[in-house]
Structure formats: structure tokens, C-alpha cells
Amino acid sequence: MADADPFPELPELMLSLRSFGSRRGAPNESRAMEEEQARFFAPLLDGRRVAAQAITRPQVVAAFDSRQLAQLVDGVLRQFAAVRFATHAPARRALEAELFEIVEPLRDALTVLARLAEATALAQNAPVADEQWTIWLTQLRVVFRVADTSWPAMRDALASSPPAAASGRWRFISGGERSR
């Protein structure tokens, strides 16, 4: 029985990621978009991998440090915008704003998860600790589900602004001339 999984509820997290790896929403999706999808979900998947190695509840909670997850997601969004508009700051900021708006529900869910993590850490007696753990796990599932539901809008926003190297759009130069 020593090999039994101490946290059998963790595999359920992956059930929430229905769009991850799926081509249903965009069957002609490019390889680059698949890579961006993997980068978007990487912080959650990395947390899941670390949590799978945990032997205590505090280790599981630490694997999903909400503040760090939010920072990692923010970094990925900024990278997406920078790849597309490295030399055009206004367009980069506009895309960043759009992407941050799309993930606002995810950031909200992570904020709730952080508060619940603190409550879980403070819970001392067994019944309260078990109740807090269950509430925290429920919110963690919400985080995964919200990330999943954010991806289609994220994919659409990224697809509407392809990376600069792949862009066939006209760009304007001084004097109103266009070059390709």
C-alpha cells in the first residue's frame, strides 16, 4: 500500500482541460499555435507535475502557488505580444491588453485560490483542515477549467495577429507609403 497515490484527486485536474491538445475548435491550426497553446498551459501543467510528486498537502498547495502562476501566465502573454509586435509598441500594448482581458477570469480564479491556500495553511484541527482542503481542491479545478475556457478566445486573438515573420500584412512607413 506504500505505492498508493496520496492525492488521487489530482488526476481529475486534467479532465478540465478539454481544449488542450484538441483541434476541434481549429482543425487547421498551425504548429506555431500548438506550441503557443502548450506555453499558455505550461504553468498549470508544471504545477500538476510537481504536485504529483508531493507527499503532503502543503507541498501540493505550494506546487500551485497562485502568485507565481499568475506571474508565469502574464509573462507568456507578454511574450506572445512581443513576438508579434517587437518593434511596434502601440500594437504590442494593444494585444497585451486584449490578452490580459481574456485571462482576467483566470487571474480572478487564481486570486481566490491564493486566499484559500492561506486558509488551508491556517487550518489546524482535522475536520476544518479537511474541509479547507476540499474547498481548495474545488477552486483548483475551477482554475484549470477557467484556463481551458480562456484558450479559444486567446487562440482567436493570437491568430488575428500572426507573428511578424509569418505576417503577410502591409506595414506603413513614413509618408503613408506601404511596403510588404
Sequence and secondary structure as in RCSB ss.txt:
>XXXX:A:sequence
MADADPFPELPELMLSLRSFGSRRGAPNESRAMEEEQARFFAPLLDGRRVAAQAITRPQVVAAFDSRQLAQLVDG
VLRQFAAVRFATHAPARRALEAELFEIVEPLRDALTVLARLAEATALAQNAPVADEQWTIWLTQLRVVFRVADTS
WPAMRDALASSPPAAASGRWRFISGGERSR
>XXXX:A:secstr
 TTS S TTGGGGGGG SSTT  SS TT  HHHHHHHHHHHHHHHHHHHHHHT SSHHHHHHHT HHHHHHHHHH
HHHHHHHHH TT HHHHHHHHHHHHHHTHHHHHHHHHHHHHHHHHHH  SHHHHHHHHHHHHHHHHHHHHHHHHH
HHHHHHHHHTS  GGG    EE GGG EE 
